[in-house]
Amino acid sequence: MTSIRVEGRGVRSGWGFGGPPLEPGKRVRFNYNRVDGEGTEFVIARFDPTLPALHLETTRRVITVDARPLPVPFGLKFWAQPIPADEEFVTAYGDASESPPLGWTPPTH
């Protein structure tokens, strides 16, 4: 289970998603939710640790996260990102291709 908890200014919210660490053949798995009372969307992602960057696309821009310095707990990398109320989250993806590199096997538990 990957989850996030957001607290502040009278707001308390938490959510997450389960399932396999990554879907077969995919390198990024994500979920998003708008926090009640906050107007902000939050994206949470878990992804292939060999990806050098994670890209979060909104209706206004692409946010590129340098993934190289991120730790690798549980065999994956993780990221959470707030999306301002004047934008909407569209998708998350890794660099160039969603195909795993040759010889890479995602964790299964």
C-alpha positions as CSV (number, residue, x, y, z in Angstrom):
1,M,0.0,0.0,0.0
2,T,1.3,3.4,-0.9
3,S,-0.4,6.2,1.0
4,I,-0.1,9.9,1.9
5,R,-1.5,12.0,4.8
6,V,-2.1,15.7,4.4
7,E,-2.7,18.0,7.4
8,G,-2.8,21.7,7.8
9,R,-5.1,24.8,8.3
10,G,-7.9,22.6,9.6
11,V,-7.5,20.0,6.9
12,R,-6.8,16.4,7.5
13,S,-6.9,13.9,4.7
14,G,-5.3,10.6,3.8
15,W,-5.6,8.1,1.0
16,G,-3.6,5.6,-0.9
17,F,-3.6,2.7,-3.3
18,G,-2.7,-1.0,-3.2
19,G,-2.2,-3.6,-5.8
20,P,1.0,-4.9,-7.2
21,P,4.1,-2.6,-6.8
22,L,4.0,-2.0,-10.6
23,E,1.7,-3.3,-13.3
24,P,3.4,-5.8,-15.7
25,G,5.3,-4.0,-18.3
26,K,4.9,-0.6,-16.6
27,R,7.5,1.5,-14.9
28,V,5.3,4.1,-13.1
29,R,2.2,3.6,-10.9
30,F,0.3,6.6,-9.5
31,N,-2.8,7.9,-7.8
32,Y,-4.2,11.3,-7.1
33,N,-6.8,13.0,-5.0
34,R,-8.1,16.5,-4.3
35,V,-7.9,17.4,-0.6
36,D,-11.3,18.6,0.7
37,G,-11.1,22.2,2.0
38,E,-7.7,22.7,0.4
39,G,-8.5,22.8,-3.4
40,T,-5.1,21.2,-4.0
41,E,-4.6,17.9,-5.8
42,F,-1.9,15.6,-4.5
43,V,-0.2,13.0,-6.7
44,I,1.6,10.0,-5.2
45,A,3.7,7.7,-7.4
46,R,5.9,4.7,-7.0
47,F,8.2,3.8,-9.9
48,D,11.1,1.9,-11.3
49,P,14.3,2.9,-9.5
50,T,16.3,2.9,-12.7
51,L,14.3,5.9,-14.1
52,P,16.4,9.1,-13.9
53,A,13.3,11.3,-13.8
54,L,9.6,11.2,-13.1
55,H,7.3,13.5,-15.1
56,L,4.0,14.8,-13.8
57,E,1.8,16.3,-16.5
58,T,-0.9,18.8,-15.6
59,T,-3.3,20.9,-17.7
60,R,-0.7,23.7,-17.6
61,R,2.8,22.2,-17.5
62,V,5.0,19.2,-17.0
63,I,6.8,18.9,-13.7
64,T,10.0,17.0,-14.0
65,V,11.4,15.4,-10.8
66,D,15.1,14.4,-10.7
67,A,14.7,10.9,-9.4
68,R,18.5,10.1,-9.2
69,P,19.0,11.2,-5.6
70,L,15.8,9.5,-4.2
71,P,16.2,6.5,-1.9
72,V,15.0,3.1,-3.0
73,P,13.0,1.6,-0.1
74,F,11.2,-1.7,-0.9
75,G,12.9,-1.9,-4.3
76,L,11.0,1.2,-5.8
77,K,11.2,5.0,-5.6
78,F,8.4,7.1,-4.3
79,W,7.2,10.7,-4.8
80,A,4.4,12.9,-3.6
81,Q,3.6,16.3,-5.3
82,P,0.9,18.9,-4.7
83,I,-0.8,20.3,-7.8
84,P,-2.2,23.9,-7.3
85,A,-6.0,24.4,-7.5
86,D,-5.7,26.3,-10.8
87,E,-4.2,23.1,-12.5
88,E,-5.5,19.6,-13.0
89,F,-3.3,16.5,-12.9
90,V,-3.3,14.6,-16.2
91,T,-0.7,11.7,-15.9
92,A,2.7,10.6,-14.6
93,Y,5.4,8.9,-16.7
94,G,9.1,8.0,-16.8
95,D,11.7,8.9,-19.4
96,A,11.4,8.0,-23.0
97,S,9.6,4.8,-22.7
98,E,7.3,2.9,-20.4
99,S,9.1,-0.4,-21.3
100,P,11.3,-1.8,-18.6
101,P,15.0,-2.0,-19.4
102,L,16.3,-5.4,-20.4
103,G,16.9,-7.7,-17.4
104,W,15.0,-5.5,-15.0
105,T,12.4,-7.3,-12.9
106,P,10.0,-5.3,-10.8
107,P,9.5,-6.3,-7.1
108,T,6.5,-8.6,-6.6
109,H,5.7,-8.0,-2.9
